[in-house]
């Protein structure tokens, strides 16, 4: 898994989409060089004492508290600051049918206070001590974080442990916040034509699986969520044995262990560890097309989603090859698609490809294009198909492979400069079936990818694929 990862919104504005595509990534390396390691095996081996996840002095350390809470420590001693995160193994894909949006709704409500911290005071307290905090929800996890000076780490640990089981909710706090969530839904999806297109495409790609609906939930169901719904969800999933504590920064495992035992250790297990039972993803039986016309659209947008395995399903070898494939095909201005469509044929103003494997149950491979002003989507689509066919026929060159390798490893090096990015990469990996060791050793893994690996990944994604193609067009005038 590349470290250059940030929380990725499932829906993006047209402007944000292009930037976000640079941040999507994959996993690790060829099996012949390094056997696949599962996150579940890594976690199963945890004990009460910190232990490196890889045989390297700079590797993160992991251990487990007596109450079942896992702990990961990511060293970064360049400055006396830390990023403190608590991840819960529950997300939008784990919601009760008919009550979608609960995971994200509860994320909002977690800031409404406990017996010790008044409503709205959590973030104000962090800010007063010079820190920043936030939270995010995905299909497979929900996480809360604070970036703060090292000497304030006990403060945020105490507050986070307090709200793990001490949240107090009444209609007075819950119902107005539900209106905030509904406004967020309108702003992020209903007011963004690209987001509406993605919603429709995800529904076609993933069908009846929870990945086929929006993380924020179905509007008609969110409107009915109440206080007891939130509390029931909270009591079921927010328990230390269903959580991972991640601290990145100027701290060691030996330093963090007594703090974790002091603040999180006394939090009792209050529900069984959650075991996911989801329906399998059933890919489309045939290729399909979604076309949306919108008066807010000035120039058309083209998208295509291909079925693909998640990083955890693929394993290190295949996931790394998928990441390299995305980089070679559409990972920047030197990529095949950009050179063909933008530079030479001049049928597009922008084009990108990406591998999105950071879900637990399935992933996808995507291509995005904006035609030149006044251009035709069909012409751009035909050119993209031709470049993919050429890659399948001829494979990739040694120069392309080396350039992509250099670009991906460089992005990883830069990403390690940011604690939040490191903590997010490790957290999302552990939540979706990827080991911490594979995250740490990702640069070594990608260096071992061969041209044959990339071509095999391309054939798996593109050969006979039942795709979902999206077209966003201006409103048809009578």
C-alpha positions in Angstrom: 0.0 0.0 0.0 1.3 3.4 -0.9 1.7 5.8 2.0 0.6 8.7 -0.2 -3.1 8.2 0.8 -5.6 10.5 2.4 -9.3 9.9 3.3 -10.9 9.7 -0.1 -14.4 11.0 -0.5 -16.5 8.6 -2.6 -18.0 11.7 -4.3 -15.9 14.5 -5.6 -16.5 17.8 -7.4 -15.2 18.0 -10.9 -12.2 20.1 -9.8 -11.4 17.8 -6.9 -11.7 14.6 -8.9 -8.6 15.1 -10.9 -6.5 15.9 -7.8 -7.9 12.9 -5.8 -7.1 10.5 -8.6 -3.4 11.1 -7.9 -3.9 9.9 -4.3 -5.5 6.5 -5.1 -3.2 3.6 -4.6 -2.6 -0.1 -4.1 -0.7 -2.5 -1.9 2.6 -4.4 -2.2 4.9 -6.9 -4.1 5.5 -9.9 -6.2 4.9 -13.2 -4.3 8.1 -14.7 -5.6 10.0 -12.1 -3.7 7.9 -11.8 -0.6 5.0 -14.1 0.4 1.7 -12.4 1.0 1.0 -11.7 4.7 -2.6 -11.1 5.8 -3.5 -8.4 8.3 -5.6 -11.0 10.2 -2.5 -13.2 10.8 -0.5 -10.2 11.9 -3.2 -9.1 14.4 -3.7 -12.6 15.7 0.0 -12.7 16.7 -0.2 -9.6 18.9 0.8 -9.8 22.5 0.9 -7.4 25.4 4.4 -6.0 24.6 5.3 -3.8 21.7 6.8 -5.7 18.8 8.1 -4.4 15.4 5.9 -5.3 12.4 9.1 -5.8 10.3 12.8 -6.6 11.0 13.9 -3.0 10.7 14.7 -0.5 13.5 12.4 2.1 11.9 9.4 -0.2 11.7 6.2 0.5 13.6 5.4 -1.5 16.7 2.2 -3.2 17.6 0.7 -4.7 20.8 -2.7 -5.5 22.3 -4.3 -4.4 25.5 -6.0 -6.8 27.9 -9.5 -5.6 26.8 -8.7 -6.5 23.2 -7.8 -3.1 21.8 -5.0 -3.2 19.3 -2.3 -0.5 19.3 0.1 0.6 16.5 3.0 3.0 17.1 4.6 4.7 14.1 7.9 6.4 15.0 8.7 9.9 13.7 11.1 11.7 16.0 11.8 14.9 13.9 9.6 17.1 16.1 7.8 16.8 19.5 4.4 16.3 18.0 2.0 13.3 17.5 -1.0 12.3 15.6 -3.4 10.3 17.7 -6.1 8.1 16.0 -8.8 5.7 17.2 -10.2 3.5 14.4 -13.4 1.4 14.8 -14.0 -1.7 12.7 -17.4 -0.4 11.5 -18.4 1.7 8.5 -21.3 2.4 6.2 -21.2 -1.1 4.8 -22.1 -2.5 8.2 -25.3 -0.6 8.8 -28.7 -2.2 9.3 -30.8 -2.3 6.1 -33.2 0.5 6.2 -31.0 2.6 8.5 -28.3 3.7 6.1 -26.1 6.7 7.1 -25.8 5.6 10.8 -22.1 5.2 10.8 -21.5 8.8 9.4 -24.3 10.2 11.6 -22.7 8.8 14.7 -19.4 10.2 13.7 -21.0 13.6 13.9 -22.7 12.8 17.2 -19.4 11.7 18.9 -18.6 15.4 19.4 -21.8 16.0 21.4 -20.3 15.4 24.8 -20.0 13.0 27.8 -20.4 13.5 31.5 -16.9 14.8 31.6 -16.8 16.9 28.4 -19.7 19.2 27.5 -21.2 19.2 24.1 -19.0 21.0 21.6 -16.0 21.2 24.0 -14.0 18.3 22.6 -12.7 20.2 19.6 -12.5 23.5 21.5 -10.2 21.8 24.1 -7.9 20.3 21.4 -7.7 23.7 19.7 -7.0 25.5 23.0 -4.0 23.3 23.5 -2.7 24.1 20.0 -4.0 21.0 18.2 -6.3 20.0 15.4 -8.9 17.2 15.3 -11.4 15.7 13.0 -13.1 12.4 12.0 -14.0 10.5 8.9 -16.3 7.6 7.8 -15.7 5.1 5.1 -17.5 1.9 4.0 -15.3 -0.3 6.3 -14.2 2.0 9.2 -14.8 5.1 11.2 -11.9 7.0 12.7 -11.2 10.0 15.0 -7.9 11.9 15.2 -6.0 14.7 16.9 -2.7 16.2 15.9 -1.1 17.8 18.9 2.1 18.4 20.9 3.6 15.3 22.5 3.2 16.6 26.0 -0.6 16.9 25.3 -0.9 13.3 24.2 -2.3 12.2 27.6 -5.1 14.8 27.3 -6.4 13.6 24.0 -6.1 10.0 25.0 -8.1 10.6 28.1 -10.9 12.4 26.1 -11.0 9.8 23.4 -11.2 6.9 25.8 -13.9 8.8 27.7 -16.1 9.1 24.6 -15.5 5.5 23.5 -18.3 4.4 25.9 -19.3 7.6 27.7 -21.2 9.4 25.0 -24.4 11.2 26.2 -27.2 11.8 23.6 -30.6 13.3 23.7 -33.0 14.6 21.0 -31.7 18.1 21.8 -28.3 17.2 20.3 -29.3 14.5 17.9 -32.1 16.0 15.8 -30.4 19.3 14.9 -27.3 17.3 13.9 -29.4 15.2 11.6 -30.3 18.3 9.8 -26.6 19.1 9.5 -26.0 15.7 7.9 -28.9 16.2 5.5 -27.4 19.5 4.4 -24.1 17.8 3.9 -25.8 15.2 1.7 -27.4 18.0 -0.4 -24.1 19.9 -0.6 -21.8 16.9 -1.5 -24.1 14.9 -3.7 -27.3 16.6 -4.8 -25.5 19.8 -5.6 -22.6 18.1 -7.4 -23.5 16.6 -10.8 -20.2 14.5 -10.8 -21.2 13.1 -7.4 -24.6 12.1 -8.7 -23.1 10.4 -11.6 -20.7 8.5 -9.4 -23.6 7.4 -7.2 -25.5 6.0 -10.1 -22.3 4.2 -11.4 -21.5 2.7 -8.0 -25.0 1.3 -7.8 -24.6 -0.3 -11.2 -21.1 -1.6 -10.4 -21.7 -3.1 -6.9 -25.4 -3.9 -7.2 -27.0 -5.0 -4.0 -23.7 -4.8 -2.0 -23.5 -1.9 0.5 -20.7 -0.4 -1.6 -23.4 0.4 -4.2 -24.8 3.2 -2.0 -23.4 6.4 -0.7 -21.4 6.4 2.6 -23.6 9.2 3.8 -26.7 7.1 3.4 -30.0 7.2 1.5 -31.7 10.5 2.1 -35.2 9.1 2.9 -33.6 6.8 5.5 -31.3 9.4 7.1 -34.3 11.7 7.6 -35.8 9.0 9.9 -32.7 8.4 12.1 -33.2 9.2 15.7 -31.5 9.1 19.1 -32.1 5.5 19.9 -30.9 4.4 16.5 -27.6 6.2 17.1 -27.2 4.9 20.7 -28.0 1.3 19.6 -25.3 1.5 16.9 -22.9 3.1 19.3 -23.3 0.4 22.0 -23.0 -2.4 19.4 -19.8 -1.2 17.7 -17.9 1.2 19.9 -16.0 -1.1 22.2 -12.3 -1.4 22.7 -12.1 -5.0 21.3 -13.5 -3.5 18.0 -10.9 -0.7 17.8 -7.3 0.1 16.9 -5.3 2.9 18.6 -2.7 4.4 16.2 -0.2 7.0 17.3 2.3 8.4 14.9 5.1 10.8 15.9 7.6 11.4 18.6 6.8 8.4 20.7 8.0 4.8 21.1 6.1 1.6 21.9 7.7 1.5 25.4 6.5 5.1 26.0 3.0 4.6 24.7 2.2 1.3 26.4 1.7 2.7 29.9 -0.3 5.6 28.6 -2.5 3.2 26.6 -3.0 1.0 29.6 -3.8 3.9 31.8 -6.4 5.6 29.6 -7.8 2.9 27.3 -7.0 -0.2 29.4 -9.8 0.4 32.0 -12.5 0.7 29.2 -14.3 -2.6 29.5 -15.5 -4.7 26.6 -19.2 -4.1 26.3 -20.1 -6.0 23.1 -18.6 -9.0 21.2 -16.0 -8.3 18.7 -17.9 -7.6 15.5 -17.7 -10.3 12.8 -18.8 -9.0 9.4 -21.3 -11.0 7.4 -21.9 -9.2 4.2 -23.3 -10.4 0.9 -20.6 -11.1 -1.8 -20.1 -8.5 -4.5 -21.8 -9.6 -7.7 -20.3 -7.7 -10.6 -22.5 -6.6 -13.5 -23.8 -9.3 -15.8 -23.1 -7.0 -18.8 -21.5 -3.7 -19.5 -23.8 -0.8 -18.8 -23.8 3.0 -19.4 -25.2 5.8 -17.2 -25.9 9.1 -18.9 -26.9 12.2 -16.9 -27.9 15.6 -18.3 -27.7 18.5 -15.9 -28.3 22.3 -16.5 -25.3 23.0 -14.2 -22.9 21.2 -16.6 -21.0 23.3 -19.1 -18.6 20.7 -20.5 -19.1 16.9 -20.6 -17.2 14.4 -18.4 -16.5 10.7 -19.1 -15.9 8.0 -16.5 -15.5 4.2 -16.6 -15.3 1.7 -13.7 -13.8 -1.8 -14.1 -14.3 -4.5 -11.5 -11.1 -5.2 -9.6 -10.1 -7.0 -6.4 -9.4 -5.1 -3.2 -5.8 -4.9 -2.0 -6.5 -7.5 0.7 -8.0 -9.9 -1.8 -5.4 -9.4 -4.5 -2.4 -9.9 -2.2 0.9 -8.0 -2.5 1.9 -9.2 -5.9 -1.2 -8.4 -7.8 -2.1 -5.2 -6.0 1.3 -3.7 -6.7 1.0 -4.6 -10.3 -2.4 -2.9 -10.5 -0.9 0.2 -9.0 1.9 0.2 -11.5 -0.7 -0.4 -14.3 -2.6 2.7 -13.2 0.5 4.8 -13.1 1.7 3.7 -16.6 -1.7 4.0 -18.2 -2.9 7.2 -16.7 -0.8 8.4 -13.8 0.3 11.8 -15.0 1.5 13.8 -17.9 4.0 11.1 -19.0 1.4 8.4 -19.0 0.1 6.6 -22.1 -3.4 8.1 -22.0 -2.2 11.6 -21.4 0.4 11.5 -24.2 -2.0 9.9 -26.6 -5.3 11.9 -25.9 -4.0 15.2 -24.7 -0.6 15.7 -26.4 -0.8 13.9 -29.7 -4.4 13.4 -30.7 -5.7 16.5 -28.8 -9.1 15.0 -28.1 -9.0 15.5 -24.3 -7.9 18.2 -22.0 -7.4 15.9 -19.1 -7.3 12.1 -18.5 -6.4 9.9 -15.6 -6.5 6.2 -14.5 -6.4 4.9 -11.0 -6.7 1.7 -9.0 -9.0 2.0 -5.9 -8.5 -1.1 -3.8 -8.9 0.4 -0.3 -12.1 -1.4 0.5 -12.4 -4.7 2.2 -14.8 -6.7 -0.1 -13.9 -5.4 -3.6 -12.2 -2.6 -5.5 -12.4 -1.0 -8.9 -10.1 0.3 -11.6 -11.2 3.6 -13.1 -10.5 5.9 -16.0 -11.6 9.6 -16.3 -11.5 12.0 -19.2 -12.5 15.6 -20.0 -12.7 16.2 -23.8 -11.2 19.3 -25.2 -13.6 22.3 -25.4 -16.3 21.4 -27.8 -15.0 17.9 -28.1 -16.9 14.6 -28.4 -17.0 12.0 -25.6 -17.3 9.2 -28.1 -14.0 10.2 -29.7 -12.2 10.3 -26.4 -13.7 6.9 -25.4 -12.6 5.3 -28.7 -9.1 6.7 -28.1 -9.0 5.3 -24.6 -10.1 1.9 -25.7 -7.4 1.9 -28.4 -4.7 2.6 -25.9 -5.9 -0.1 -23.6 -6.0 -2.6 -26.5 -2.4 -1.6 -27.5 -1.2 -2.1 -23.9 -2.8 -5.6 -23.8 -1.2 -6.5 -27.2 2.3 -5.1 -26.7 2.7 -5.0 -22.9 4.7 -2.2 -21.2 8.3 -1.1 -21.9 11.2 -1.2 -19.6 11.4 2.6 -19.7 7.7 2.9 -18.7 8.2 0.4 -15.9 11.2 2.2 -14.5 9.5 5.6 -14.7 6.4 4.4 -12.9 8.5 2.7 -10.3 10.5 5.9 -9.7 7.3 8.0 -9.5 5.6 5.7 -7.0 8.5 5.3 -4.7 9.2 9.1 -4.7 5.5 9.7 -3.8 6.0 7.3 -0.9 9.1 9.1 0.3 7.3 12.4 0.3 4.3 11.0 2.0 6.4 9.8 5.0 6.9 13.4 5.8 3.3 13.7 7.0 2.2 11.9 10.2 -1.4 12.1 9.3 -0.8 10.4 5.9 1.2 7.7 7.6 -1.4 7.0 10.3 -4.2 7.0 7.7 -2.3 4.6 5.4 -1.6 2.1 8.2 -5.1 2.4 9.7 -7.0 1.9 6.4 -4.8 -1.0 5.6 -5.4 -2.8 8.9 -9.1 -2.2 8.5 -9.3 -3.7 5.0 -7.2 -6.8 5.2 -3.7 -5.5 4.5 -0.8 -6.0 7.0 1.2 -3.2 8.6 4.4 -4.9 7.4 3.3 -4.6 3.8 2.6 -0.9 4.2 6.1 -0.4 5.8 7.9 -2.4 3.1 5.9 -1.0 0.1 8.8 0.7 -1.6 10.7 -2.6 -1.7 7.7 -4.4 -3.0 7.1 -2.0 -5.9 10.7 -2.2 -6.9 10.3 -5.9 -7.6 7.3 -5.6 -9.9 8.0 -6.9 -13.4 6.5 -6.0 -16.8 4.9 -9.5 -16.9 3.2 -8.7 -13.6 1.8 -5.5 -15.0 0.5 -7.2 -18.2 -1.1 -10.0 -16.2 -2.9 -7.4 -14.1 -4.1 -5.6 -17.2 -5.5 -8.7 -18.7 -7.3 -9.5 -15.5 -8.9 -6.1 -15.3 -9.6 -5.4 -19.0 -10.2 -8.8 -20.7 -13.9 -9.4 -21.0 -14.7 -6.9 -18.3 -18.3 -5.9 -17.7 -17.8 -2.2 -17.1 -19.9 0.8 -16.0 -19.4 3.8 -18.2 -20.7 7.2 -17.1 -21.4 10.3 -19.2 -22.2 13.7 -17.7 -23.6 16.1 -20.2 -25.2 19.5 -20.4 -28.9 19.7 -20.3 -30.6 19.0 -23.5 -32.4 22.1 -24.6 -35.8 21.8 -26.4 
